[in-house]
Amino acid sequence: MADKLQRISIGFHGQALAARVSTDKLGELRSALATGQGGWYELESEDGTVLLDLTKVIFLRLEGGEQRVGFGL
């Protein structure tokens, strides 16, 4: 994944899955969700491949900005 990584959260009923994906893979996932067709979708993330049932996804959150930890922010 030479592309820039984007933090996302994929929401299901009662839980969410956090992942870091390339912008290309994020675009493909958004297209798959936009079509409204269900079924299994294979998403390549920084930590490995995730199989998603698109009929169960209720939200996709794109994390904005840099995540920071500590004082003096």
PDB file with one MODEL, atoms N, CA, C and O in Angstrom:
MODEL        1
ATOM      1  N   MET A   1       0.827  -1.181   0.000  1.00  0.00           N
ATOM      2  CA  MET A   1       0.000   0.000   0.000  1.00  0.00           C
ATOM      3  C   MET A   1       0.872   1.245   0.000  1.00  0.00           C
ATOM      4  O   MET A   1       1.172   1.796   1.059  1.00  0.00           O
ATOM      5  N   ALA A   2       1.266   1.677  -1.147  1.00  0.00           N
ATOM      6  CA  ALA A   2       2.103   2.858  -1.269  1.00  0.00           C
ATOM      7  C   ALA A   2       1.277   4.134  -1.126  1.00  0.00           C
ATOM      8  O   ALA A   2       1.826   5.212  -0.896  1.00  0.00           O
ATOM      9  N   ASP A   3      -0.031   4.010  -1.259  1.00  0.00           N
ATOM     10  CA  ASP A   3      -0.942   5.143  -1.188  1.00  0.00           C
ATOM     11  C   ASP A   3      -1.050   5.632   0.255  1.00  0.00           C
ATOM     12  O   ASP A   3      -0.735   4.894   1.189  1.00  0.00           O
ATOM     13  N   LYS A   4      -1.497   6.882   0.436  1.00  0.00           N
ATOM     14  CA  LYS A   4      -1.716   7.443   1.762  1.00  0.00           C
ATOM     15  C   LYS A   4      -2.810   6.653   2.480  1.00  0.00           C
ATOM     16  O   LYS A   4      -3.815   6.280   1.875  1.00  0.00           O
ATOM     17  N   LEU A   5      -2.606   6.403   3.783  1.00  0.00           N
ATOM     18  CA  LEU A   5      -3.585   5.647   4.559  1.00  0.00           C
ATOM     19  C   LEU A   5      -4.578   6.582   5.229  1.00  0.00           C
ATOM     20  O   LEU A   5      -4.223   7.665   5.694  1.00  0.00           O
ATOM     21  N   GLN A   6      -5.827   6.143   5.268  1.00  0.00           N
ATOM     22  CA  GLN A   6      -6.930   6.899   5.869  1.00  0.00           C
ATOM     23  C   GLN A   6      -7.529   6.055   6.988  1.00  0.00           C
ATOM     24  O   GLN A   6      -7.797   4.868   6.803  1.00  0.00           O
ATOM     25  N   ARG A   7      -7.739   6.673   8.149  1.00  0.00           N
ATOM     26  CA  ARG A   7      -8.415   5.985   9.263  1.00  0.00           C
ATOM     27  C   ARG A   7      -9.918   6.019   9.004  1.00  0.00           C
ATOM     28  O   ARG A   7     -10.484   7.063   8.682  1.00  0.00           O
ATOM     29  N   ILE A   8     -10.548   4.863   9.152  1.00  0.00           N
ATOM     30  CA  ILE A   8     -11.995   4.784   8.990  1.00  0.00           C
ATOM     31  C   ILE A   8     -12.584   3.934  10.109  1.00  0.00           C
ATOM     32  O   ILE A   8     -11.878   3.162  10.759  1.00  0.00           O
ATOM     33  N   SER A   9     -13.875   4.087  10.320  1.00  0.00           N
ATOM     34  CA  SER A   9     -14.645   3.205  11.200  1.00  0.00           C
ATOM     35  C   SER A   9     -15.847   2.739  10.409  1.00  0.00           C
ATOM     36  O   SER A   9     -16.552   3.541   9.795  1.00  0.00           O
ATOM     37  N   ILE A  10     -16.074   1.445  10.427  1.00  0.00           N
ATOM     38  CA  ILE A  10     -17.201   0.847   9.726  1.00  0.00           C
ATOM     39  C   ILE A  10     -18.181   0.380  10.794  1.00  0.00           C
ATOM     40  O   ILE A  10     -17.862  -0.475  11.621  1.00  0.00           O
ATOM     41  N   GLY A  11     -19.382   0.958  10.761  1.00  0.00           N
ATOM     42  CA  GLY A  11     -20.360   0.677  11.801  1.00  0.00           C
ATOM     43  C   GLY A  11     -21.326  -0.427  11.435  1.00  0.00           C
ATOM     44  O   GLY A  11     -21.809  -0.518  10.306  1.00  0.00           O
ATOM     45  N   PHE A  12     -21.592  -1.257  12.417  1.00  0.00           N
ATOM     46  CA  PHE A  12     -22.560  -2.340  12.320  1.00  0.00           C
ATOM     47  C   PHE A  12     -23.565  -2.148  13.449  1.00  0.00           C
ATOM     48  O   PHE A  12     -23.432  -1.199  14.223  1.00  0.00           O
ATOM     49  N   HIS A  13     -24.522  -2.981  13.564  1.00  0.00           N
ATOM     50  CA  HIS A  13     -25.522  -2.891  14.624  1.00  0.00           C
ATOM     51  C   HIS A  13     -24.861  -3.174  15.968  1.00  0.00           C
ATOM     52  O   HIS A  13     -24.611  -4.329  16.311  1.00  0.00           O
ATOM     53  N   GLY A  14     -24.578  -2.108  16.733  1.00  0.00           N
ATOM     54  CA  GLY A  14     -24.028  -2.265  18.072  1.00  0.00           C
ATOM     55  C   GLY A  14     -22.521  -2.252  18.172  1.00  0.00           C
ATOM     56  O   GLY A  14     -21.999  -2.315  19.285  1.00  0.00           O
ATOM     57  N   GLN A  15     -21.797  -2.174  17.085  1.00  0.00           N
ATOM     58  CA  GLN A  15     -20.338  -2.151  17.162  1.00  0.00           C
ATOM     59  C   GLN A  15     -19.741  -1.509  15.920  1.00  0.00           C
ATOM     60  O   GLN A  15     -20.426  -1.298  14.919  1.00  0.00           O
ATOM     61  N   ALA A  16     -18.446  -1.200  16.002  1.00  0.00           N
ATOM     62  CA  ALA A  16     -17.748  -0.592  14.868  1.00  0.00           C
ATOM     63  C   ALA A  16     -16.374  -1.236  14.725  1.00  0.00           C
ATOM     64  O   ALA A  16     -15.779  -1.697  15.699  1.00  0.00           O
ATOM     65  N   LEU A  17     -15.897  -1.256  13.511  1.00  0.00           N
ATOM     66  CA  LEU A  17     -14.592  -1.809  13.196  1.00  0.00           C
ATOM     67  C   LEU A  17     -13.704  -0.666  12.715  1.00  0.00           C
ATOM     68  O   LEU A  17     -14.037   0.009  11.741  1.00  0.00           O
ATOM     69  N   ALA A  18     -12.577  -0.445  13.391  1.00  0.00           N
ATOM     70  CA  ALA A  18     -11.627   0.590  12.979  1.00  0.00           C
ATOM     71  C   ALA A  18     -10.600  -0.037  12.048  1.00  0.00           C
ATOM     72  O   ALA A  18     -10.174  -1.174  12.246  1.00  0.00           O
ATOM     73  N   ALA A  19     -10.211   0.721  11.033  1.00  0.00           N
ATOM     74  CA  ALA A  19      -9.221   0.227  10.080  1.00  0.00           C
ATOM     75  C   ALA A  19      -8.473   1.397   9.465  1.00  0.00           C
ATOM     76  O   ALA A  19      -8.932   2.538   9.511  1.00  0.00           O
ATOM     77  N   ARG A  20      -7.315   1.097   8.889  1.00  0.00           N
ATOM     78  CA  ARG A  20      -6.555   2.067   8.107  1.00  0.00           C
ATOM     79  C   ARG A  20      -6.431   1.488   6.707  1.00  0.00           C
ATOM     80  O   ARG A  20      -5.882   0.404   6.510  1.00  0.00           O
ATOM     81  N   VAL A  21      -6.952   2.231   5.744  1.00  0.00           N
ATOM     82  CA  VAL A  21      -6.979   1.757   4.360  1.00  0.00           C
ATOM     83  C   VAL A  21      -6.402   2.824   3.433  1.00  0.00           C
ATOM     84  O   VAL A  21      -6.368   4.007   3.774  1.00  0.00           O
ATOM     85  N   SER A  22      -5.952   2.394   2.264  1.00  0.00           N
ATOM     86  CA  SER A  22      -5.462   3.348   1.277  1.00  0.00           C
ATOM     87  C   SER A  22      -6.646   4.134   0.723  1.00  0.00           C
ATOM     88  O   SER A  22      -7.786   3.675   0.782  1.00  0.00           O
ATOM     89  N   THR A  23      -6.373   5.298   0.194  1.00  0.00           N
ATOM     90  CA  THR A  23      -7.446   6.108  -0.373  1.00  0.00           C
ATOM     91  C   THR A  23      -8.093   5.406  -1.562  1.00  0.00           C
ATOM     92  O   THR A  23      -9.287   5.575  -1.808  1.00  0.00           O
ATOM     93  N   ASP A  24      -7.313   4.623  -2.300  1.00  0.00           N
ATOM     94  CA  ASP A  24      -7.887   3.848  -3.413  1.00  0.00           C
ATOM     95  C   ASP A  24      -8.892   2.821  -2.905  1.00  0.00           C
ATOM     96  O   ASP A  24      -9.989   2.701  -3.450  1.00  0.00           O
ATOM     97  N   LYS A  25      -8.519   2.081  -1.863  1.00  0.00           N
ATOM     98  CA  LYS A  25      -9.412   1.052  -1.301  1.00  0.00           C
ATOM     99  C   LYS A  25     -10.635   1.690  -0.659  1.00  0.00           C
ATOM    100  O   LYS A  25     -11.728   1.125  -0.710  1.00  0.00           O
ATOM    101  N   LEU A  26     -10.462   2.864  -0.053  1.00  0.00           N
ATOM    102  CA  LEU A  26     -11.597   3.580   0.516  1.00  0.00           C
ATOM    103  C   LEU A  26     -12.582   3.967  -0.583  1.00  0.00           C
ATOM    104  O   LEU A  26     -13.793   3.828  -0.407  1.00  0.00           O
ATOM    105  N   GLY A  27     -12.082   4.444  -1.694  1.00  0.00           N
ATOM    106  CA  GLY A  27     -12.944   4.796  -2.822  1.00  0.00           C
ATOM    107  C   GLY A  27     -13.719   3.605  -3.349  1.00  0.00           C
ATOM    108  O   GLY A  27     -14.897   3.719  -3.687  1.00  0.00           O
ATOM    109  N   GLU A  28     -13.049   2.451  -3.419  1.00  0.00           N
ATOM    110  CA  GLU A  28     -13.717   1.234  -3.877  1.00  0.00           C
ATOM    111  C   GLU A  28     -14.812   0.807  -2.907  1.00  0.00           C
ATOM    112  O   GLU A  28     -15.893   0.393  -3.327  1.00  0.00           O
ATOM    113  N   LEU A  29     -14.530   0.909  -1.598  1.00  0.00           N
ATOM    114  CA  LEU A  29     -15.528   0.559  -0.590  1.00  0.00           C
ATOM    115  C   LEU A  29     -16.729   1.497  -0.672  1.00  0.00           C
ATOM    116  O   LEU A  29     -17.874   1.048  -0.612  1.00  0.00           O
ATOM    117  N   ARG A  30     -16.476   2.779  -0.806  1.00  0.00           N
ATOM    118  CA  ARG A  30     -17.574   3.745  -0.909  1.00  0.00           C
ATOM    119  C   ARG A  30     -18.431   3.468  -2.135  1.00  0.00           C
ATOM    120  O   ARG A  30     -19.656   3.575  -2.069  1.00  0.00           O
ATOM    121  N   SER A  31     -17.815   3.119  -3.237  1.00  0.00           N
ATOM    122  CA  SER A  31     -18.566   2.775  -4.454  1.00  0.00           C
ATOM    123  C   SER A  31     -19.425   1.541  -4.242  1.00  0.00           C
ATOM    124  O   SER A  31     -20.579   1.499  -4.669  1.00  0.00           O
ATOM    125  N   ALA A  32     -18.862   0.536  -3.584  1.00  0.00           N
ATOM    126  CA  ALA A  32     -19.614  -0.690  -3.316  1.00  0.00           C
ATOM    127  C   ALA A  32     -20.815  -0.405  -2.416  1.00  0.00           C
ATOM    128  O   ALA A  32     -21.897  -0.950  -2.634  1.00  0.00           O
ATOM    129  N   LEU A  33     -20.628   0.442  -1.409  1.00  0.00           N
ATOM    130  CA  LEU A  33     -21.735   0.793  -0.519  1.00  0.00           C
ATOM    131  C   LEU A  33     -22.783   1.622  -1.250  1.00  0.00           C
ATOM    132  O   LEU A  33     -23.978   1.458  -1.008  1.00  0.00           O
ATOM    133  N   ALA A  34     -22.350   2.505  -2.135  1.00  0.00           N
ATOM    134  CA  ALA A  34     -23.272   3.386  -2.851  1.00  0.00           C
ATOM    135  C   ALA A  34     -24.176   2.633  -3.823  1.00  0.00           C
ATOM    136  O   ALA A  34     -25.287   3.082  -4.102  1.00  0.00           O
ATOM    137  N   THR A  35     -23.717   1.499  -4.339  1.00  0.00           N
ATOM    138  CA  THR A  35     -24.530   0.741  -5.289  1.00  0.00           C
ATOM    139  C   THR A  35     -25.743   0.109  -4.619  1.00  0.00           C
ATOM    140  O   THR A  35     -26.738  -0.194  -5.277  1.00  0.00           O
ATOM    141  N   GLY A  36     -25.651  -0.091  -3.288  1.00  0.00           N
ATOM    142  CA  GLY A  36     -26.769  -0.675  -2.569  1.00  0.00           C
ATOM    143  C   GLY A  36     -26.863  -2.183  -2.690  1.00  0.00           C
ATOM    144  O   GLY A  36     -27.747  -2.808  -2.105  1.00  0.00           O
ATOM    145  N   GLN A  37     -25.955  -2.762  -3.446  1.00  0.00           N
ATOM    146  CA  GLN A  37     -25.991  -4.227  -3.555  1.00  0.00           C
ATOM    147  C   GLN A  37     -25.335  -4.822  -2.320  1.00  0.00           C
ATOM    148  O   GLN A  37     -24.337  -4.295  -1.827  1.00  0.00           O
ATOM    149  N   GLY A  38     -25.876  -5.886  -1.836  1.00  0.00           N
ATOM    150  CA  GLY A  38     -25.344  -6.528  -0.644  1.00  0.00           C
ATOM    151  C   GLY A  38     -24.263  -7.516  -0.995  1.00  0.00           C
ATOM    152  O   GLY A  38     -23.636  -7.435  -2.052  1.00  0.00           O
ATOM    153  N   GLY A  39     -24.057  -8.442  -0.098  1.00  0.00           N
ATOM    154  CA  GLY A  39     -23.073  -9.486  -0.324  1.00  0.00           C
ATOM    155  C   GLY A  39     -21.770  -9.197   0.393  1.00  0.00           C
ATOM    156  O   GLY A  39     -21.608  -8.181   1.070  1.00  0.00           O
ATOM    157  N   TRP A  40     -20.861 -10.115   0.221  1.00  0.00           N
ATOM    158  CA  TRP A  40     -19.569 -10.022   0.879  1.00  0.00           C
ATOM    159  C   TRP A  40     -18.624  -9.161   0.066  1.00  0.00           C
ATOM    160  O   TRP A  40     -18.608  -9.210  -1.164  1.00  0.00           O
ATOM    161  N   TYR A  41     -17.826  -8.361   0.791  1.00  0.00           N
ATOM    162  CA  TYR A  41     -16.861  -7.457   0.167  1.00  0.00           C
ATOM    163  C   TYR A  41     -15.515  -7.655   0.857  1.00  0.00           C
ATOM    164  O   TYR A  41     -15.446  -7.688   2.085  1.00  0.00           O
ATOM    165  N   GLU A  42     -14.465  -7.784   0.086  1.00  0.00           N
ATOM    166  CA  GLU A  42     -13.124  -7.984   0.617  1.00  0.00           C
ATOM    167  C   GLU A  42     -12.397  -6.640   0.652  1.00  0.00           C
ATOM    168  O   GLU A  42     -12.154  -6.035  -0.392  1.00  0.00           O
ATOM    169  N   LEU A  43     -12.053  -6.177   1.850  1.00  0.00           N
ATOM    170  CA  LEU A  43     -11.387  -4.890   2.041  1.00  0.00           C
ATOM    171  C   LEU A  43      -9.965  -5.128   2.523  1.00  0.00           C
ATOM    172  O   LEU A  43      -9.755  -5.761   3.558  1.00  0.00           O
ATOM    173  N   GLU A  44      -9.002  -4.630   1.788  1.00  0.00           N
ATOM    174  CA  GLU A  44      -7.596  -4.729   2.196  1.00  0.00           C
ATOM    175  C   GLU A  44      -7.273  -3.538   3.089  1.00  0.00           C
ATOM    176  O   GLU A  44      -7.419  -2.384   2.685  1.00  0.00           O
ATOM    177  N   SER A  45      -6.829  -3.838   4.315  1.00  0.00           N
ATOM    178  CA  SER A  45      -6.456  -2.790   5.259  1.00  0.00           C
ATOM    179  C   SER A  45      -4.989  -2.940   5.620  1.00  0.00           C
ATOM    180  O   SER A  45      -4.328  -3.886   5.193  1.00  0.00           O
ATOM    181  N   GLU A  46      -4.484  -2.004   6.406  1.00  0.00           N
ATOM    182  CA  GLU A  46      -3.088  -2.040   6.833  1.00  0.00           C
ATOM    183  C   GLU A  46      -2.789  -3.316   7.623  1.00  0.00           C
ATOM    184  O   GLU A  46      -1.690  -3.863   7.528  1.00  0.00           O
ATOM    185  N   ASP A  47      -3.760  -3.786   8.395  1.00  0.00           N
ATOM    186  CA  ASP A  47      -3.558  -4.949   9.252  1.00  0.00           C
ATOM    187  C   ASP A  47      -3.919  -6.278   8.603  1.00  0.00           C
ATOM    188  O   ASP A  47      -3.710  -7.330   9.206  1.00  0.00           O
ATOM    189  N   GLY A  48      -4.446  -6.254   7.408  1.00  0.00           N
ATOM    190  CA  GLY A  48      -4.834  -7.482   6.726  1.00  0.00           C
ATOM    191  C   GLY A  48      -6.145  -7.304   5.989  1.00  0.00           C
ATOM    192  O   GLY A  48      -6.668  -6.195   5.878  1.00  0.00           O
ATOM    193  N   THR A  49      -6.660  -8.395   5.494  1.00  0.00           N
ATOM    194  CA  THR A  49      -7.890  -8.381   4.718  1.00  0.00           C
ATOM    195  C   THR A  49      -9.092  -8.602   5.635  1.00  0.00           C
ATOM    196  O   THR A  49      -9.077  -9.472   6.505  1.00  0.00           O
ATOM    197  N   VAL A  50     -10.130  -7.798   5.421  1.00  0.00           N
ATOM    198  CA  VAL A  50     -11.362  -7.902   6.199  1.00  0.00           C
ATOM    199  C   VAL A  50     -12.492  -8.233   5.229  1.00  0.00           C
ATOM    200  O   VAL A  50     -12.629  -7.592   4.187  1.00  0.00           O
ATOM    201  N   LEU A  51     -13.295  -9.231   5.570  1.00  0.00           N
ATOM    202  CA  LEU A  51     -14.476  -9.565   4.772  1.00  0.00           C
ATOM    203  C   LEU A  51     -15.693  -8.939   5.435  1.00  0.00           C
ATOM    204  O   LEU A  51     -15.980  -9.202   6.603  1.00  0.00           O
ATOM    205  N   LEU A  52     -16.402  -8.111   4.681  1.00  0.00           N
ATOM    206  CA  LEU A  52     -17.554  -7.382   5.204  1.00  0.00           C
ATOM    207  C   LEU A  52     -18.830  -7.827   4.518  1.00  0.00           C
ATOM    208  O   LEU A  52     -18.845  -8.029   3.304  1.00  0.00           O
ATOM    209  N   ASP A  53     -19.902  -7.982   5.283  1.00  0.00           N
ATOM    210  CA  ASP A  53     -21.224  -8.188   4.713  1.00  0.00           C
ATOM    211  C   ASP A  53     -21.831  -6.800   4.545  1.00  0.00           C
ATOM    212  O   ASP A  53     -22.248  -6.180   5.523  1.00  0.00           O
ATOM    213  N   LEU A  54     -21.880  -6.313   3.313  1.00  0.00           N
ATOM    214  CA  LEU A  54     -22.314  -4.935   3.048  1.00  0.00           C
ATOM    215  C   LEU A  54     -23.754  -4.675   3.475  1.00  0.00           C
ATOM    216  O   LEU A  54     -24.122  -3.523   3.708  1.00  0.00           O
ATOM    217  N   THR A  55     -24.576  -5.716   3.582  1.00  0.00           N
ATOM    218  CA  THR A  55     -25.955  -5.509   4.017  1.00  0.00           C
ATOM    219  C   THR A  55     -26.030  -5.163   5.502  1.00  0.00           C
ATOM    220  O   THR A  55     -27.068  -4.691   5.967  1.00  0.00           O
ATOM    221  N   LYS A  56     -24.956  -5.388   6.254  1.00  0.00           N
ATOM    222  CA  LYS A  56     -24.939  -5.131   7.698  1.00  0.00           C
ATOM    223  C   LYS A  56     -24.296  -3.791   8.056  1.00  0.00           C
ATOM    224  O   LYS A  56     -24.380  -3.362   9.207  1.00  0.00           O
ATOM    225  N   VAL A  57     -23.656  -3.121   7.093  1.00  0.00           N
ATOM    226  CA  VAL A  57     -22.978  -1.851   7.365  1.00  0.00           C
ATOM    227  C   VAL A  57     -24.016  -0.742   7.490  1.00  0.00           C
ATOM    228  O   VAL A  57     -24.841  -0.550   6.597  1.00  0.00           O
ATOM    229  N   ILE A  58     -23.970  -0.001   8.625  1.00  0.00           N
ATOM    230  CA  ILE A  58     -24.930   1.089   8.814  1.00  0.00           C
ATOM    231  C   ILE A  58     -24.272   2.460   8.733  1.00  0.00           C
ATOM    232  O   ILE A  58     -24.963   3.460   8.537  1.00  0.00           O
ATOM    233  N   PHE A  59     -22.935   2.530   8.882  1.00  0.00           N
ATOM    234  CA  PHE A  59     -22.246   3.800   8.655  1.00  0.00           C
ATOM    235  C   PHE A  59     -20.790   3.565   8.316  1.00  0.00           C
ATOM    236  O   PHE A  59     -20.219   2.517   8.616  1.00  0.00           O
ATOM    237  N   LEU A  60     -20.204   4.569   7.682  1.00  0.00           N
ATOM    238  CA  LEU A  60     -18.780   4.602   7.379  1.00  0.00           C
ATOM    239  C   LEU A  60     -18.284   5.974   7.805  1.00  0.00           C
ATOM    240  O   LEU A  60     -18.674   6.990   7.230  1.00  0.00           O
ATOM    241  N   ARG A  61     -17.420   6.000   8.816  1.00  0.00           N
ATOM    242  CA  ARG A  61     -16.901   7.271   9.322  1.00  0.00           C
ATOM    243  C   ARG A  61     -15.455   7.441   8.864  1.00  0.00           C
ATOM    244  O   ARG A  61     -14.631   6.540   9.025  1.00  0.00           O
ATOM    245  N   LEU A  62     -15.159   8.609   8.289  1.00  0.00           N
ATOM    246  CA  LEU A  62     -13.805   8.949   7.881  1.00  0.00           C
ATOM    247  C   LEU A  62     -13.212   9.824   8.967  1.00  0.00           C
ATOM    248  O   LEU A  62     -13.751  10.886   9.280  1.00  0.00           O
ATOM    249  N   GLU A  63     -12.114   9.387   9.535  1.00  0.00           N
ATOM    250  CA  GLU A  63     -11.471  10.151  10.599  1.00  0.00           C
ATOM    251  C   GLU A  63     -10.780  11.364   9.993  1.00  0.00           C
ATOM    252  O   GLU A  63     -10.068  11.247   8.996  1.00  0.00           O
ATOM    253  N   GLY A  64     -10.991  12.516  10.591  1.00  0.00           N
ATOM    254  CA  GLY A  64     -10.399  13.746  10.077  1.00  0.00           C
ATOM    255  C   GLY A  64      -9.147  14.132  10.826  1.00  0.00           C
ATOM    256  O   GLY A  64      -9.065  13.952  12.041  1.00  0.00           O
ATOM    257  N   GLY A  65      -8.191  14.650  10.129  1.00  0.00           N
ATOM    258  CA  GLY A  65      -6.967  15.191  10.738  1.00  0.00           C
ATOM    259  C   GLY A  65      -6.078  14.141  11.360  1.00  0.00           C
ATOM    260  O   GLY A  65      -6.335  12.940  11.285  1.00  0.00           O
ATOM    261  N   GLU A  66      -5.024  14.638  11.976  1.00  0.00           N
ATOM    262  CA  GLU A  66      -4.035  13.793  12.614  1.00  0.00           C
ATOM    263  C   GLU A  66      -4.477  13.438  14.023  1.00  0.00           C
ATOM    264  O   GLU A  66      -5.001  14.286  14.744  1.00  0.00           O
ATOM    265  N   GLN A  67      -4.271  12.199  14.415  1.00  0.00           N
ATOM    266  CA  GLN A  67      -4.608  11.815  15.767  1.00  0.00           C
ATOM    267  C   GLN A  67      -3.423  12.154  16.663  1.00  0.00           C
ATOM    268  O   GLN A  67      -2.284  11.805  16.352  1.00  0.00           O
ATOM    269  N   ARG A  68      -3.692  12.836  17.781  1.00  0.00           N
ATOM    270  CA  ARG A  68      -2.624  13.266  18.674  1.00  0.00           C
ATOM    271  C   ARG A  68      -2.890  12.769  20.078  1.00  0.00           C
ATOM    272  O   ARG A  68      -4.034  12.625  20.509  1.00  0.00           O
ATOM    273  N   VAL A  69      -1.799  12.512  20.777  1.00  0.00           N
ATOM    274  CA  VAL A  69      -1.899  12.040  22.148  1.00  0.00           C
ATOM    275  C   VAL A  69      -0.971  12.907  23.003  1.00  0.00           C
ATOM    276  O   VAL A  69       0.144  13.224  22.589  1.00  0.00           O
ATOM    277  N   GLY A  70      -1.437  13.288  24.196  1.00  0.00           N
ATOM    278  CA  GLY A  70      -0.570  14.020  25.106  1.00  0.00           C
ATOM    279  C   GLY A  70      -1.072  15.407  25.411  1.00  0.00           C
ATOM    280  O   GLY A  70      -2.157  15.812  24.993  1.00  0.00           O
ATOM    281  N   PHE A  71      -0.245  16.133  26.159  1.00  0.00           N
ATOM    282  CA  PHE A  71      -0.575  17.488  26.585  1.00  0.00           C
ATOM    283  C   PHE A  71       0.081  18.497  25.653  1.00  0.00           C
ATOM    284  O   PHE A  71       0.942  18.139  24.849  1.00  0.00           O
ATOM    285  N   GLY A  72      -0.321  19.739  25.760  1.00  0.00           N
ATOM    286  CA  GLY A  72       0.285  20.809  24.973  1.00  0.00           C
ATOM    287  C   GLY A  72      -0.165  20.838  23.537  1.00  0.00           C
ATOM    288  O   GLY A  72       0.580  21.254  22.650  1.00  0.00           O
ATOM    289  N   LEU A  73      -1.384  20.397  23.305  1.00  0.00           N
ATOM    290  CA  LEU A  73      -1.898  20.380  21.935  1.00  0.00           C
ATOM    291  C   LEU A  73      -2.534  21.689  21.569  1.00  0.00           C
ATOM    292  O   LEU A  73      -3.020  21.847  20.449  1.00  0.00           O
TER     293      LEU A  73
ENDMDL
END
